[in-house]
């Protein structure tokens, strides 16, 4: 296999969507995890976001929450999962810098597993793979919109605690329907939580602008209230001039995930995806290209850029610019 011509960067990879089905199958059996199917190929269908069963973001998230995250819910499982992701991304498409995100609370089986053991196992998997493949890796802890605020506060505390071990930031993920239900005092609590993370030296990102029904309101609110360094997806901002002005003013970069946005119907088709990306470029919004869930979506970084070129989203020079931006806005400090 020839060495890829570019060293790629992926800033938005969910551990729950990035482990190969055969690895998940192996982990499930080694742990005695009861699966609803006995045939491997039926299992592959179960943990893959095929177009016939994923019609929305909620459908996509259901696969993660019902199967892949639960299978990864032990110290041994999360260690192997992260180790395997890094090796595959490096070997498959030449990704040498990546930020892996997951919610440690969704790996402890509702408190049955010790949270620190889960986190330390994830760090071991990251360190092993980083050493073997000479990659730069960081972990991002996801808060969940559906969690009570005090649970998310614990996750932030753990991120701060393990910052020197390779945890580089926090994220807020989940269906934006939950965001629309938050009372003003809850939003203020999240604002304080994000301020605390930044004060401790962590970087911050937020999933928003991913659901057509919510428009760009979430993007504007997130920038004004949470002040993140980056935003995950944010595609709906392409239809709101004020949102794009805020992105530029506050130098907030977007983590665009083309295949994911198509799979979850955040955009209708490649024509709309092209419109979104070209609009951001025309307005001076910083964008990066990422995978989101490589195995869940059947993609990798090399394929994402090939699709961007094929459908006219980016030319060769603009791909290099996106990679330069990704390196610039990465939560990983330095170049060594």
C-alpha positions as MATLAB code, in Angstrom:
seq = 'XXXXXXXXXXXXXXXXXXXXXXXXXXXXXXXXXXXXXXXXXXXXXXXXXXXXXXXXXXXXXXXXXXXXXXXXXXXXXXXXXXXXXXXXXXXXXXXXXXXXXXXXXXXXXXXXXXXXXXXXXXXXXXXXXXXXXXXXXXXXXXXXXXXXXXXXXXXXXXXXXXXXXXXXXXXXXXXXXXXXXXXXXXXXXXXXXXXXXXXXXXXXXXXXXXXXXXXXXXXXXXXXXXXXXXXXXXXXXXXXXXXXXXXXXXXXXXXXXXXXXXXXXXXXXXXXXXXXXXXXXXXXXXXXXXXXXXXXXXXXXXXXXXXXXXXXXXXXXXXXXXXXXXXXXXXXXXXX';
ca = [
       0.000    0.000    0.000;
       1.587    3.336   -1.032;
       2.020    6.042    1.597;
      -0.725    8.711    1.270;
       0.452   11.925   -0.396;
      -0.882   14.112    2.422;
      -0.638   13.853    6.185;
      -4.282   14.240    7.146;
      -5.921   15.683   10.259;
      -9.277   14.630   11.702;
     -10.641   16.795   14.505;
     -14.084   15.205   14.799;
     -14.148   11.438   15.379;
     -16.643    9.809   17.736;
     -15.217    6.661   19.287;
     -18.715    5.151   19.140;
     -18.780    5.411   15.357;
     -15.180    4.640   14.500;
     -14.510    1.052   15.566;
     -14.579   -1.626   12.869;
     -17.524   -4.041   13.127;
     -15.226   -7.064   13.418;
     -13.503   -5.422   16.408;
     -16.856   -4.618   18.048;
     -17.949   -8.209   17.359;
     -14.788   -9.518   19.002;
     -15.147   -7.199   22.022;
     -18.807   -8.144   22.488;
     -18.010  -11.871   22.484;
     -14.947  -11.567   24.727;
     -17.093   -9.759   27.325;
     -20.089  -12.064   27.028;
     -22.210   -9.185   25.762;
     -25.626  -10.478   24.697;
     -26.345   -9.479   21.107;
     -29.735   -9.636   19.359;
     -28.195  -11.428   16.360;
     -25.972  -14.489   15.958;
     -24.756  -13.898   12.422;
     -21.791  -11.547   11.927;
     -23.207   -9.898    8.798;
     -26.463   -9.161   10.567;
     -24.351   -7.529   13.277;
     -22.554   -5.382   10.675;
     -25.941   -4.131    9.498;
     -26.897   -3.412   13.118;
     -23.910   -1.096   13.721;
     -23.815    0.617   10.314;
     -25.733    3.766    9.333;
     -27.335    2.452    6.154;
     -29.615    4.821    4.241;
     -32.672    2.596    4.678;
     -32.655    2.920    8.479;
     -31.106    6.364    9.118;
     -33.507    9.152    8.219;
     -32.464   11.710   10.820;
     -29.840   12.592   13.429;
     -31.889   10.783   16.074;
     -31.768    7.551   14.029;
     -27.999    7.927   13.742;
     -27.586    8.544   17.481;
     -29.775    5.549   18.296;
     -27.196    3.199   16.753;
     -24.485    4.714   18.938;
     -26.467    4.711   22.161;
     -28.094    1.297   21.723;
     -25.115   -0.734   20.521;
     -21.642    0.655   19.895;
     -21.291    2.659   23.105;
     -22.594   -0.208   25.251;
     -20.222   -2.691   23.641;
     -17.350   -0.305   24.477;
     -18.438   -0.061   28.128;
     -15.556   -1.580   30.061;
     -11.934   -0.572   30.630;
     -10.663   -3.358   28.337;
     -13.210   -2.489   25.639;
     -12.551    1.253   25.526;
      -8.777    0.709   25.579;
      -8.928   -1.625   22.611;
     -11.459    0.572   20.776;
      -9.280    3.666   20.905;
      -6.105    1.729   20.093;
      -7.734    0.172   17.009;
      -9.196    3.473   15.753;
      -5.850    5.260   15.738;
      -4.041    2.438   13.941;
      -6.740    2.102   11.317;
      -6.963    5.847   10.601;
      -3.184    6.076   10.208;
      -2.842    2.968    8.047;
      -5.965    3.558    5.982;
      -5.695    7.220    5.063;
      -2.561    8.683    6.607;
      -4.176   10.552    9.509;
      -1.299   11.678   11.726;
      -3.179   14.070   13.992;
      -6.590   13.246   15.401;
      -8.894   14.167   18.246;
     -11.124   11.366   19.478;
     -14.270   12.211   21.402;
     -16.484   10.114   23.625;
     -18.687   10.411   26.687;
     -17.091    8.472   29.568;
     -20.443    8.413   31.404;
     -21.891    6.419   28.497;
     -19.167    3.806   28.983;
     -19.708    3.062   32.683;
     -23.091    1.269   32.399;
     -24.953    3.766   34.554;
     -22.380    3.681   37.326;
     -21.652   -0.062   37.328;
     -18.129    0.635   36.047;
     -15.708    3.006   37.727;
     -15.383    6.203   35.695;
     -11.680    6.697   36.405;
     -10.910    3.165   35.257;
     -12.757    3.844   31.985;
     -10.851    7.087   31.429;
      -7.443    5.677   32.300;
      -8.024    2.723   29.998;
      -8.886    5.110   27.152;
      -5.652    6.980   27.817;
      -3.670    3.715   27.751;
      -5.144    2.832   24.360;
      -4.323    6.291   23.042;
      -0.758    6.225   24.362;
      -0.014    2.766   22.945;
      -1.231    3.655   19.461;
       0.366    7.110   19.459;
       3.724    5.534   20.287;
       3.431    2.794   17.668;
       2.312    5.075   14.829;
       4.053    8.293   15.876;
       0.751   10.210   15.773;
      -0.489   13.242   17.714;
      -3.677   12.294   19.556;
      -5.977   14.041   22.017;
      -9.171   13.026   23.788;
     -12.287   15.201   23.984;
     -14.938   14.386   26.597;
     -18.515   14.809   25.373;
     -21.161   16.237   27.636;
     -24.705   15.147   26.765;
     -27.654   17.458   26.237;
     -29.972   14.815   27.647;
     -27.998   14.516   30.913;
     -28.791   16.485   34.050;
     -26.368   19.369   34.420;
     -24.681   17.886   37.513;
     -23.688   14.778   35.502;
     -22.080   16.998   32.880;
     -20.302   18.866   35.661;
     -18.683   15.595   36.745;
     -17.495   14.987   33.175;
     -15.897   18.451   33.078;
     -14.193   17.768   36.414;
     -12.758   14.551   34.994;
     -11.579   16.352   31.858;
      -9.741   18.877   34.025;
      -8.303   16.110   36.203;
      -6.885   14.229   33.214;
      -5.787   17.229   31.178;
      -2.101   16.464   31.667;
      -2.742   12.873   30.520;
      -4.001   13.829   27.057;
      -7.561   15.111   27.528;
      -7.573   18.290   25.447;
     -11.144   19.546   25.515;
     -14.869   19.140   26.076;
     -17.798   18.925   23.693;
     -21.580   19.156   24.035;
     -23.389   16.564   21.921;
     -26.810   15.038   21.423;
     -30.093   15.958   19.797;
     -30.660   19.701   19.583;
     -34.273   19.148   20.580;
     -32.960   18.965   24.144;
     -31.220   22.322   23.661;
     -34.506   23.940   22.703;
     -36.014   22.757   26.003;
     -33.336   24.218   28.279;
     -34.522   26.931   30.636;
     -32.494   30.179   30.892;
     -30.980   29.126   34.229;
     -29.801   25.849   32.683;
     -28.169   27.723   29.795;
     -26.430   29.947   32.359;
     -25.184   26.819   34.120;
     -23.701   25.486   30.888;
     -22.138   28.866   30.209;
     -20.434   28.756   33.608;
     -19.342   25.173   32.979;
     -17.724   26.108   29.680;
     -16.064   29.131   31.284;
     -14.657   26.861   33.970;
     -13.243   24.438   31.389;
     -11.584   27.290   29.473;
     -10.139   28.766   32.680;
      -8.583   25.374   33.445;
      -6.879   25.381   30.041;
      -9.209   23.032   28.166;
     -10.425   23.790   24.655;
     -14.120   23.681   23.822;
     -16.385   22.647   20.986;
     -20.167   22.179   20.640;
     -22.424   20.222   18.294;
     -24.955   22.630   16.812;
     -26.472   23.683   13.499;
     -26.767   20.020   12.578;
     -30.567   19.773   12.446;
     -32.520   21.587    9.691;
     -35.554   22.186   11.916;
     -33.563   24.246   14.433;
     -32.013   26.545   11.831;
     -29.056   28.714   12.773;
     -30.477   29.794   16.146;
     -28.399   27.182   17.932;
     -25.194   28.388   16.283;
     -25.810   31.993   17.315;
     -26.792   31.024   20.874;
     -23.786   28.739   21.308;
     -21.322   31.408   20.180;
     -22.853   34.072   22.414;
     -23.405   31.923   25.533;
     -20.745   29.200   25.477;
     -17.919   30.900   23.520;
     -16.501   27.674   22.039;
     -13.237   27.498   20.135;
     -14.906   25.340   17.463;
     -18.355   24.137   16.455;
     -19.206   20.613   15.339;
     -21.063   20.654   11.996;
     -22.802   24.070   12.081;
     -24.072   23.632    8.523;
     -27.290   25.575    9.144;
     -25.220   28.722    9.693;
     -24.728   28.871    5.911;
     -28.312   30.156    5.681;
     -27.880   32.941    8.227;
     -25.637   35.942    7.537;
     -25.586   36.995   11.200;
     -24.461   33.548   12.309;
     -21.620   33.600    9.777;
     -20.589   37.093   10.882;
     -20.392   35.823   14.471;
     -18.289   32.839   13.384;
     -15.845   35.134   11.619;
     -15.813   37.766   14.382;
     -15.085   35.256   17.135;
     -12.774   33.128   14.937;
     -14.830   29.991   15.579;
     -13.917   27.195   13.175;
     -16.441   24.645   11.924;
     -15.897   20.895   11.975;
     -17.696   19.947    8.758;
     -18.423   16.221    8.285;
     -19.822   15.815    4.745;
     -20.769   12.117    4.724;
     -22.264   12.401    8.192;
     -24.308   15.478    7.282;
     -25.704   13.631    4.267;
     -26.450   10.483    6.274;
     -28.356   12.356    9.007;
     -30.116   14.579    6.435;
     -28.593   17.737    7.857;
     -28.261   18.517    4.131;
     -30.402   17.046    1.366;
     -27.703   16.019   -1.112;
     -24.228   16.814   -2.439;
     -25.591   19.870   -4.267;
     -26.686   21.400   -0.969;
     -23.457   20.320    0.713;
     -21.543   22.170   -2.014;
     -23.685   25.279   -1.467;
     -22.986   25.151    2.293;
     -19.211   24.758    1.932;
     -18.870   27.352   -0.849;
     -20.949   29.844    1.167;
     -18.690   29.434    4.185;
     -15.586   29.908    2.059;
     -17.047   32.988    0.376;
     -17.892   34.547    3.777;
     -14.471   33.817    5.266;
     -15.681   31.207    7.784;
     -12.926   28.806    8.883;
     -13.801   25.225    7.972;
     -12.236   21.827    8.502;
     -13.250   18.497    6.950;
     -13.724   15.469    9.215;
     -15.218   11.973    9.314;
     -17.446   11.941   12.447;
     -17.921    8.146   12.434;
     -15.639    6.393    9.933;
     -16.962    2.846   10.279;
     -20.540    3.765   11.110;
     -20.611    5.760    7.849;
     -18.223    3.646    5.782;
     -15.733    6.439    5.202;
     -12.299    7.796    6.142;
     -10.437   11.083    5.736;
      -9.005   10.169    2.342;
     -12.490    9.374    1.018;
     -13.990   12.565    2.488;
     -11.540   14.722    0.543;
     -12.032   12.643   -2.605;
     -15.787   13.218   -2.325;
     -15.242   16.939   -1.735;
     -13.220   17.154   -4.947;
     -15.603   14.965   -6.929;
     -18.673   17.021   -6.015;
     -16.980   20.407   -6.384;
     -16.901   21.389   -2.715;
     -13.146   21.980   -2.672;
     -10.283   22.064   -5.127;
      -6.785   20.764   -4.440;
      -5.504   24.088   -3.099;
      -8.546   24.506   -0.848;
      -8.015   21.024    0.599;
      -4.509   22.068    1.628;
      -6.010   25.222    3.145;
      -8.546   23.166    5.114;
      -5.745   20.987    6.469;
      -3.732   24.077    7.423;
      -6.801   25.427    9.218;
      -7.297   22.094   10.994;
      -3.716   22.174   12.232;
      -4.181   25.776   13.315;
      -7.387   25.172   15.295;
      -6.423   21.746   16.638;
      -6.657   21.388   20.414;
      -3.287   19.657   20.378;
      -0.559   22.059   21.426;
       2.597   22.480   19.362;
       3.902   20.634   16.311;
       6.252   18.105   17.876;
];
